[in-house]
Each structure stands twice: as structure tokens, then as C-alpha cells.
Amino acid sequence: MTLQHVPGKHKDDILLYALSTCPWCRKTKQLLNELGVEYDYIDVDLLTGQEKSDTMAAVRKWNPAGSFPTLVINNSKCIVGFKEQEIREALTK
């Protein structure tokens, strides 16, 4: 998996599965940047072959529909879609 790292304040382990062309994924990245948190993301549509298959399998563990954005926090909580209030609450506790 080719993760992109965004530096910021380390509050939680945050992993965002996104699509490079998805406006809701862009809004989620903007929100994370606004909150100033450190996170990693992967644009799944830019992957190919086995790497893409493996990444989609990881997404489906959290989100069986395989939709985007899929935000995983501390490998224990998952937020599917751009749910601004829920994301803010999860990351500003």
C-alpha cells in the first residue's frame, strides 16, 4: 500500500481511503488539514493490479460497500462518507 503522509499534531492513528477524483474525499482531506491532525491517506483509484485488490480488501473489512471516503481511526473506529460533525467529534475529544 502506497500511503501518503500528512504531518500535523499526532492525536490518533488516522488512515483515509480515498479516490483522487472524489469531491467528498477532498473535503475530508481539507477537514483533516483544518483540524491540524497527522494522517495517512491512499488514493485507491491511482493503484493498479494486486496493490489495488489488496487495498480494496482492506477497505471492505471496514466498509463492506467499498465506498469512499472511508476513514479509519486507531484501527478501531470507521467513519464512512464525509460526516463533518462525526469526524470533528472523533478527533477533537
N, C-alpha and C positions, 0 to 999 in steps of 0.2 A: 504494500500500500504506500503510495507516494503522498505523504502528509505535508501540508504547508503549515508552517508555524507562524503565529502572530503573537509577538511579545506583548506583555501587559502585566497587570497585577495578578499573581497566581492565587486564585481563590479556590478553584476546583479543577479537576481534570475534565476539560471540555473538548469534545470531538464533534465536529459538524460534518455530516454527509450532505453534500450539496450538488447542484448542477450549475455549470458556468453560465447557462443561459436563463436560469430561473430568477424572476424578479423577487420572489419570496425568499429565496436563498440569499440574494444580495441584501435584502432588508434585514435578514437575520445577521449577516456578517456586519452590517452597519450598526446594528443594535449592540452586538458584542464589542465592537470597536468603541462605541459611545460609552459603554459601561467600563471600558478600560481593562477588561479581563484578558488574560493569556488564554489562547485556544489554538487548537489544530483543526484544519479542515481538509477535506478532499473533494475535488470536483469529479464526481464519478463518471460524468459523460466524457471526460478527457482521457479516461483509462481505456485500455484495449485488452482483448484476449483474456487470459486466465486471471490477470490482476483485476479486471473489471468483474469477472464472475465471482471471484473471492470476496471482493468488496461488497457486491450486491448481496451475497450470502450473509455478510456481517450486518448489513442494513436490515435485512429481513428478520434477523434474530430480535431486533428491537422493534421493527415496524414491518409486520408481515405484508402490508400492502406495497412496501417498497417505494413509498412516495418521498418527496423532498420538500423542504429540508427536514432532516432527521438529526436532532441534537441530543447527544448522549452526555450526561453529566455524572462524573465519578463512577462510571461503569455501573450505575445503579438506577438512574432516572433517565427517562426518554421523553422528549417533547417533539411531537410531530407537527410540522407546519409552522407558520410564523404566528406564534401566540405571544405577542409582546408582553402582556402583563404576566403571564406564567413564567416567561424567561426572566423578566426582571425580578420577580419574587424568588425564583430559584437561585439567582446569582447575587442577590443583594441581601441575603439573610444575615 
